Amino acid sequence: MKVTVDANICAGFGVCLGLCPEVFELHDDGYAVVLVGEVPEEHEEAVRAAVGQCPANAISVSD
């Protein structure tokens, strides 16, 4: 699974970071960035939760 954060939509709430800090971090500008090219299987559930809970709907996944 691959995950992306749309920098044009991200509002820097940090929900994704709270749910899965192994995959997301907040960049110096306050917006989320993805740390991995491919999401490790053990973090897929947390990433899907981040997609569903992102207040700005800025996160998407693809297989």
C-alpha positions as CSV (number, residue, x, y, z in Angstrom):
1,M,0.0,0.0,0.0
2,K,1.2,3.5,-0.8
3,V,-0.1,6.6,1.0
4,T,0.0,10.2,-0.1
5,V,-0.8,13.5,1.6
6,D,-2.0,16.3,-0.6
7,A,0.1,19.3,0.5
8,N,-2.4,21.7,-1.0
9,I,-5.2,20.3,1.2
10,C,-3.4,19.4,4.4
11,A,-4.2,21.8,7.3
12,G,-1.6,20.5,9.7
13,F,-4.0,19.0,12.3
14,G,-1.6,16.2,13.0
15,V,-4.3,13.5,13.4
16,C,-2.3,11.2,11.1
17,L,0.8,11.6,13.2
18,G,-1.1,10.7,16.3
19,L,-2.4,7.6,14.7
20,C,0.7,6.4,12.9
21,P,4.0,8.2,13.7
22,E,5.9,5.4,11.9
23,V,4.4,6.6,8.6
24,F,3.6,10.3,9.1
25,E,5.4,13.3,10.5
26,L,4.7,17.1,10.5
27,H,7.3,18.9,8.4
28,D,8.9,22.1,9.6
29,D,6.1,24.1,7.7
30,G,3.5,22.3,9.9
31,Y,2.0,20.0,7.3
32,A,2.1,16.3,7.2
33,V,4.6,14.3,5.1
34,V,4.9,10.6,4.4
35,L,8.0,8.9,5.7
36,V,7.8,5.6,3.8
37,G,7.5,4.7,0.1
38,E,5.5,1.5,0.9
39,V,3.4,1.2,4.1
40,P,4.5,-1.8,6.2
41,E,1.7,-4.3,6.6
42,E,1.7,-3.9,10.4
43,H,0.8,-0.2,9.9
44,E,-1.9,-0.5,7.2
45,E,-4.8,-0.4,9.7
46,A,-3.5,2.8,11.4
47,V,-2.9,4.4,8.0
48,R,-6.5,3.6,6.9
49,A,-7.7,5.1,10.2
50,A,-5.7,8.2,9.4
51,V,-7.4,8.4,5.9
52,G,-10.8,8.2,7.5
53,Q,-10.1,10.6,10.4
54,C,-8.2,13.3,8.6
55,P,-10.2,16.5,9.1
56,A,-9.0,18.0,5.8
57,N,-9.4,14.7,3.8
58,A,-5.9,15.2,2.6
59,I,-4.7,11.6,2.8
60,S,-5.2,8.9,0.2
61,V,-4.0,5.3,-0.3
62,S,-3.5,3.1,-3.3
63,D,-2.4,-0.5,-3.7
